[in-house]
């Protein structure tokens, strides 16, 4: 919209329009969410740091939002984290990047999580009592938000024939475009093994707890440009049949950021013998008026289910709009992600407090 208006206004007017648009977008800024949230666990909750199937985990996820939108809305998260057995802690690094037309955002975050538990290898070894884990995590880093001026056209780049080839604008750049700002998050997970074959996972997190100022302009009124805190809660129940051939997971994730509330509900079925999972999820807003989607997910293990040293899991997802927003307008959204889990220590070094919140929807420990 800014580009079209820029063609109709003088340079000063164009700058004012762009500035107003940017201030408005800052005021209503919302974080992107992934349909396969457990393929990027540290991005979901810093308390998941160090909670892979093994002690070293690398995760990556990419989302292309609305294929037919020319602005190419893309989101990416990459993380590496490791569990340190002798101190029951996890340390990790998260890198995020997003592109929404002429708006770009990137961040680098360090995270730490500590876990306490019931201290036994299984519920049976715990005298029949349920086994539980509690993890608390902190995340801190630096983020940057900038304007990609190559995607904007200003009045002094136009003539009667349209855009002047290879022209550049003399318009002043936004004062705070590209500045670095601190960004902090915290979270907790409670992992409860009800039986040998079932488990309940409950998590809460808060991102942007310092409410960083994302304004592109130099102004003393930062209230409108502060990034709202994103509150996230998740609930996941997993049951595996006694023969351990099948696992069924049902779950929910809720997001609250400023006045915007959304949720994701659904389930996943895993065939454990070939280690492949198929899921169906619904995501929408609390008032049912905003964009609502149905998401299909498929994930599978490339390393073989009997490989105790490493696991390589790949996940695919596609979202389709339902309700008043026709799928033909956007062609939906797609995701691809993977998780590589590696064991770098001997079996004898296993820690009974090793948490496991992985891409297999938190299946019970085998």
Secondary structure, 3 states (H helix, E strand, C coil): CHHHHHCCCCHHHHHHHHHHHHHHHHHCCCCCCCCCHHHHHHHHCHHHCCCCCCCEEEEEEEEEECCCCCCCEEEEEEEEEEEEHHHCEEEEEEEEEEEECCEEEEEEEEEEEEEEECCCCCCHHHCCCCEEEEEEEEEEEEEEEEECHHHCCCHHHEECCEECCCCCCCCCCCCCCCCEEEEEEEEEEEEEEEECCEEEEEEEEEECCCCCECCCCCCCCCCCCECCCEEEEEEEEEEECCCCCEEEEEEEEEEEECCEEEEEEEEEEEECCCCEEEEEEEEEECCCCCCEEEEEEEEEECCCCCCCCEEEEEEEEEEEEECCCCHHHHCCEEEEEEEEEECCCCHHHCCCCCCCCCCCCCCCCC
